[in-house]
Amino acid sequence: NLTSLVDVSLTLVIIFMVSYPLVMQSGINVSSPSMEKAKTQLEETELKAEIVLKEDYSIQLNGKKIEPDYLSDSLKTLMAA
């Protein structure tokens, strides 16, 4: 019983190995974007926000002191710019 199972398994492996290149040749050709183009797009959309919490619980956003209640609004404004 084990011998026939191994025989069938190896036959299936050989069939898949032979048919795989045929399937890949008939696949859809997709051109991937170049890394240089993707890198320039990333650099154009890069935003930075530095949030500092001081010992007296004051908050600084990009070096400017803001009230804690306005942190969310300030971040939204920064992201929209």
N, C-alpha and C positions, 0 to 999 in steps of 0.2 A: 504494500500500500504506500509506503513512504517513497519507494523508488518511482512509482508512477506520478506521485505528487511533485517530486523534484523534476521529473521529465517535463511535465506540463508547465511548471513554473519557469523553467529555463527556456522552453519554447516561447512562452509569452514574453519573456524578457528580450529574446532575440527579435521577435516580431515588433515590439515597441522600439527597439534600437534601430531597426531598418526603416520603420515608418516615420520616426521623428524628423529626420532631415526632409522628407517629402512634405510633411505638414508645415514645417518652418519655411520652406521655399514658397509655399502658396499663401503665406500670411500677409497681413496688411503692413505695408511699409510706412513707418512713422518716423519723421525726422525730429530729433530732440533739439531743444534750443541750445544755443552755445552758452558756455559758462560766462564768457565775457559780457554778453548782453544781459544775462541774469544778474551779474555782479553790479553793473552800472545801474540797473533798475533798483537794486537793493540799496545802493548808496544814495540814490535820489530820494527814496522814501524813508530813510533812517531818521528817527526822531529820538532825542535823548531827554530824559527828565531826571534830575538829581533831587531827591527828597531827603532832607536832613532833619532829624528830630533832636532838638537840643535838650540839655538837662532840665531846663525850666519849662519843658513841654511846648516850646515854640517850634514852629515848622517853617523850614525854608524850602522853596521850590526854585531850583536853578539860581540859588544865591539871593533870592528875594524873600523877605519874611512875609508870610501870609497867615491868615487866621485859619484855624482847623476847620471851621464851618465852610470855608471857601475852597478847600483843597480839591474836592471833586469838580467844582466848576472850573477851577484853574487848570486842572488836567484836561478837561474836555476842551477848553479853549486852546490849550497847547496842541492837542491832537488834531484839532480842526485847522490849525494854521499850516 
